[in-house]
Amino acid sequence: MSKGKTIESRTEELLMPIAEANGVEIYDVEYVKEGSDWYLRAYIDKPGGVTIQDCEQVSRTLSDRLDEEDYVEDAYILEVSSPGLGRTLKKNRHLHKSLGERVCLRLYRAREDGKEFEGILKAFDDGTVTLEVEAEETVFNRADIALIRLAFDF
């Protein structure tokens, strides 16, 4: 397991009881380098959406636990937030919750009908994702998918 994945996994373990105590669920945890800075991000959610107070409380408690455990060698910026309206669907549980929803899908490489697709998420398994695009079901190999996120209209 890579260093980043190990940090994400350990952070998610620390976050579980904190999230439960605050009535939120863990949507995702990521440890990424952007420019010269490392970011440890925890995305939380709950029915009806999270509030600033939810994020603040979880952030303070998680920060204290991270200081106690002290397993992240690099200096980092901790962020706790909602996954947002156009949330990325990375895990099977994200896809499962989004069945029947409108999503945007981007491929690593274009195929004859394009590189970006928007449609209703109809099905998925370990190897494929199926969207209904313009009343026709289209199957995509998961290995070819760069990004899937919820679509939203303004």
C-alpha positions in Angstrom: 0.0 0.0 0.0 1.4 3.5 -0.9 2.2 6.0 1.8 -0.8 8.1 0.8 -3.2 5.2 0.9 -1.8 4.1 4.3 -2.4 7.7 5.7 -5.9 7.8 4.2 -6.8 4.4 5.7 -5.4 5.2 9.2 -7.2 8.6 9.1 -10.5 7.0 8.1 -10.1 4.6 11.1 -9.5 7.5 13.5 -12.4 9.4 11.9 -15.0 6.6 12.2 -15.9 7.1 15.9 -15.7 10.9 15.5 -18.1 10.9 12.6 -20.5 8.6 14.5 -20.4 10.8 17.6 -21.2 13.8 15.5 -24.1 12.2 13.5 -22.3 12.3 10.1 -20.9 9.7 7.8 -17.4 9.6 6.1 -17.8 10.2 2.4 -14.1 10.0 1.6 -10.6 10.7 2.9 -7.7 11.8 0.7 -4.1 12.7 1.2 -2.7 14.7 -1.8 0.1 17.0 -2.7 -0.9 20.2 -4.5 2.0 22.4 -5.4 4.4 22.3 -2.5 1.7 21.6 0.1 0.2 18.3 1.4 -3.5 18.2 2.2 -5.3 15.7 4.3 -9.0 16.1 3.4 -11.9 14.4 5.1 -15.3 14.7 3.4 -18.3 14.1 5.6 -22.0 14.0 4.8 -25.4 13.4 6.3 -29.0 13.4 5.1 -29.9 17.0 4.3 -26.2 18.0 4.1 -23.6 19.0 6.6 -23.3 22.4 8.3 -20.3 24.5 9.0 -20.7 23.5 12.7 -20.5 19.8 11.7 -17.3 20.4 9.8 -15.8 22.5 12.6 -16.5 20.0 15.3 -15.2 17.1 13.3 -12.1 19.0 12.3 -11.3 20.0 15.8 -11.7 16.5 17.2 -9.9 14.9 14.3 -7.0 17.4 14.6 -6.5 16.5 18.2 -6.5 12.8 17.4 -4.1 13.3 14.6 -1.7 15.2 16.9 -2.0 12.3 19.5 -1.3 9.6 16.9 1.3 11.6 15.0 1.7 9.2 12.0 1.9 11.8 9.2 5.5 12.7 8.6 5.0 15.6 6.3 3.6 19.0 7.3 0.0 19.1 6.0 -3.1 21.1 5.9 -6.2 19.4 7.4 -9.5 20.2 5.7 -12.9 18.8 6.7 -15.8 19.6 4.3 -18.9 18.4 2.5 -18.2 16.5 -0.7 -20.3 19.1 -2.5 -23.0 19.1 -5.1 -20.8 17.8 -7.9 -19.3 15.1 -5.7 -16.9 12.6 -7.2 -18.1 9.0 -7.1 -15.0 7.0 -6.3 -16.2 4.0 -4.4 -18.9 1.4 -5.0 -20.9 2.8 -2.1 -20.9 6.2 -3.8 -22.1 4.6 -7.0 -24.8 2.5 -5.2 -26.2 5.6 -3.5 -26.3 7.4 -6.9 -28.1 4.8 -8.9 -30.8 6.6 -10.9 -29.1 9.9 -10.6 -27.7 12.1 -13.4 -23.9 11.8 -13.6 -21.0 13.1 -15.6 -18.4 10.6 -16.8 -15.0 11.5 -18.3 -12.8 8.9 -20.0 -9.0 8.9 -20.0 -9.0 8.7 -23.8 -11.7 9.7 -26.3 -13.6 7.0 -28.1 -15.6 7.4 -31.3 -18.5 9.0 -29.5 -16.4 11.4 -27.3 -14.6 11.6 -24.1 -17.3 13.1 -21.8 -20.7 11.7 -21.2 -23.7 12.7 -19.1 -26.6 10.4 -18.3 -28.5 8.5 -15.7 -26.4 5.9 -13.7 -28.2 2.7 -14.4 -25.8 0.0 -13.2 -22.2 -0.9 -12.2 -20.1 -3.8 -11.3 -16.4 -4.3 -10.6 -15.5 -3.9 -14.3 -18.2 -1.7 -15.9 -20.5 1.3 -15.4 -23.7 1.7 -17.4 -25.3 5.0 -18.2 -28.5 5.8 -20.0 -27.4 8.5 -22.5 -30.1 9.9 -24.7 -32.4 7.0 -24.0 -29.8 4.4 -24.9 -27.7 2.4 -22.4 -24.0 2.8 -22.8 -21.5 0.6 -21.0 -18.0 1.9 -20.0 -15.1 -0.1 -18.7 -14.1 1.1 -15.3 -10.4 1.0 -16.2 -11.1 3.6 -18.9 -12.9 6.0 -16.6 -11.0 9.0 -15.3 -13.8 10.6 -13.3 -17.5 10.1 -12.4 -19.3 12.8 -10.5 -22.9 13.9 -9.8 -24.2 16.3 -12.4 -26.0 19.4 -11.2 -27.9 22.2 -12.9 -28.0 25.8 -12.0 
